Amino acid sequence: MSGAGTGTGAGTGTKGSVRLFVYGSLLPGEYNHSLIRPFVLSAVPGSVAGRLVDVGPYPALLLEPGGIVRGLWMEIRKEGLPLLDELEEFHGIEESNDYERVWLADAAHPSLQGWGYVWTDSRGYPYAASAWWPDVASGRPELKVRDE
């Protein structure tokens, strides 16, 4: 498993950028992608150990054994991180957060690492029907893209 801890550091990446594992509504084609798009420098497919929880309009990632979640490792400009922290309601370590920002490693390529937003428990929501959120969202007209 690769979720090593929480924090607010810059992560790895080139100077002025951070790497982030994106698995839900921030993916290209999903309804919150327009928020991250201006900050994206590059993106490569990846996966992390865990399971998706279906919260309705968006997923949450649980770092638990037995599953793989597919997504994209996005290199983003550092200026975008506070906006994403606000979206995910991450206020800092030892704060009351909706999502925790933790350090993750790719399931297939452990040297590929960066930040990701996770839940610590399912909060009673069911597991998603797929490890790839766009497969789940595609069947929900209310989740159509705003302005892609």
C-alpha positions as CSV (number, residue, x, y, z in Angstrom):
1,M,0.0,0.0,0.0
2,S,1.2,3.5,-0.7
3,G,-0.8,6.0,1.3
4,A,2.0,7.1,3.5
5,G,0.8,10.2,5.3
6,T,-0.9,13.5,5.1
7,G,0.6,16.9,4.6
8,T,0.8,20.1,2.8
9,G,4.2,19.9,1.2
10,A,4.8,20.4,-2.5
11,G,5.3,16.8,-3.5
12,T,7.5,15.7,-6.3
13,G,7.5,17.3,-9.7
14,T,9.4,19.9,-11.5
15,K,10.1,23.2,-9.8
16,G,6.8,25.0,-9.4
17,S,4.7,21.9,-9.9
18,V,3.2,19.0,-7.9
19,R,2.0,15.6,-9.0
20,L,-1.6,14.6,-8.1
21,F,-3.5,11.3,-8.6
22,V,-6.9,12.2,-10.1
23,Y,-9.6,9.6,-10.2
24,G,-13.1,11.3,-10.2
25,S,-14.8,14.5,-11.3
26,L,-11.5,16.2,-12.1
27,L,-10.7,13.8,-14.9
28,P,-11.0,15.0,-18.5
29,G,-14.6,14.8,-19.7
30,E,-15.9,14.9,-16.1
31,Y,-17.8,17.9,-14.7
32,N,-15.1,19.4,-12.5
33,H,-12.2,19.1,-15.0
34,S,-12.5,22.7,-16.0
35,L,-11.2,23.6,-12.5
36,I,-8.0,21.7,-12.9
37,R,-7.5,22.1,-16.6
38,P,-5.7,25.6,-16.5
39,F,-3.1,24.1,-14.1
40,V,-2.3,20.8,-15.9
41,L,1.2,20.5,-17.3
42,S,1.0,16.8,-18.2
43,A,-0.9,13.6,-17.4
44,V,-0.2,9.9,-17.6
45,P,-2.5,6.9,-16.8
46,G,-2.0,5.2,-13.5
47,S,-3.6,3.3,-10.7
48,V,-3.5,3.1,-6.9
49,A,-4.4,0.3,-4.5
50,G,-7.8,1.0,-3.0
51,R,-11.5,1.1,-3.8
52,L,-13.9,3.8,-5.0
53,V,-16.9,4.7,-3.0
54,D,-19.9,6.0,-4.9
55,V,-21.0,9.2,-3.2
56,G,-23.5,10.0,-6.0
57,P,-22.2,12.9,-8.0
58,Y,-18.6,12.1,-7.3
59,P,-16.4,9.3,-5.9
60,A,-14.1,9.0,-2.9
61,L,-11.0,6.8,-2.7
62,L,-10.5,4.4,0.2
63,L,-7.0,3.1,0.7
64,E,-7.9,-0.4,1.5
65,P,-6.5,-3.7,0.2
66,G,-8.1,-5.8,-2.5
67,G,-8.7,-3.3,-5.2
68,I,-7.2,-1.0,-7.8
69,V,-8.5,2.4,-8.7
70,R,-7.7,3.7,-12.2
71,G,-6.9,7.4,-12.8
72,L,-4.4,9.9,-14.1
73,W,-1.2,11.2,-12.5
74,M,-1.4,14.9,-13.3
75,E,1.5,17.2,-13.0
76,I,0.0,20.6,-12.1
77,R,1.3,24.0,-11.4
78,K,1.5,24.6,-7.6
79,E,-0.9,27.5,-7.8
80,G,-3.7,25.0,-8.5
81,L,-3.3,23.0,-5.3
82,P,-5.1,25.5,-3.0
83,L,-8.1,25.6,-5.4
84,L,-8.2,21.8,-5.3
85,D,-7.8,21.7,-1.5
86,E,-10.8,24.0,-1.3
87,L,-12.8,21.8,-3.7
88,E,-12.0,18.7,-1.7
89,E,-12.5,20.6,1.6
90,F,-8.9,19.8,2.8
91,H,-8.0,22.4,5.4
92,G,-4.7,20.9,6.6
93,I,-3.3,18.2,8.8
94,E,-5.1,17.6,12.1
95,E,-8.0,19.7,10.8
96,S,-11.6,18.7,10.2
97,N,-11.4,17.7,6.5
98,D,-13.9,16.2,4.1
99,Y,-11.0,14.5,2.1
100,E,-7.5,14.0,3.5
101,R,-4.6,14.8,1.1
102,V,-2.1,11.9,1.4
103,W,1.0,10.7,-0.4
104,L,0.3,7.9,-2.9
105,A,2.4,5.6,-5.1
106,D,1.3,4.0,-8.3
107,A,0.2,0.4,-8.0
108,A,2.2,-0.8,-11.0
109,H,5.1,1.7,-10.9
110,P,5.8,2.6,-7.2
111,S,8.4,5.2,-8.2
112,L,5.5,7.3,-9.6
113,Q,4.3,9.1,-6.6
114,G,2.3,12.2,-5.6
115,W,-0.6,13.6,-3.7
116,G,-4.2,12.2,-3.7
117,Y,-7.4,13.0,-1.9
118,V,-8.9,10.2,0.1
119,W,-11.6,9.3,2.6
120,T,-10.6,7.3,5.7
121,D,-13.9,5.3,5.7
122,S,-16.9,4.8,3.4
123,R,-19.3,6.8,5.6
124,G,-22.0,4.3,4.7
125,Y,-21.8,4.8,0.9
126,P,-21.5,1.8,-1.4
127,Y,-18.5,0.8,-3.4
128,A,-18.6,2.1,-7.0
129,A,-19.5,-0.4,-9.7
130,S,-16.2,0.2,-11.5
131,A,-12.6,1.1,-10.7
132,W,-12.8,3.8,-13.4
133,W,-15.1,6.6,-12.4
134,P,-16.0,7.7,-16.0
135,D,-17.7,4.2,-16.4
136,V,-19.9,5.0,-13.4
137,A,-20.6,8.6,-14.3
138,S,-21.4,7.9,-18.0
139,G,-24.7,6.3,-16.9
140,R,-25.8,9.4,-15.0
141,P,-27.2,12.3,-17.1
142,E,-27.0,14.7,-14.1
143,L,-23.2,14.3,-14.2
144,K,-22.8,15.6,-17.8
145,V,-19.9,17.9,-18.4
146,R,-20.5,21.6,-17.7
147,D,-18.1,23.3,-20.1
148,E,-15.5,20.9,-21.5
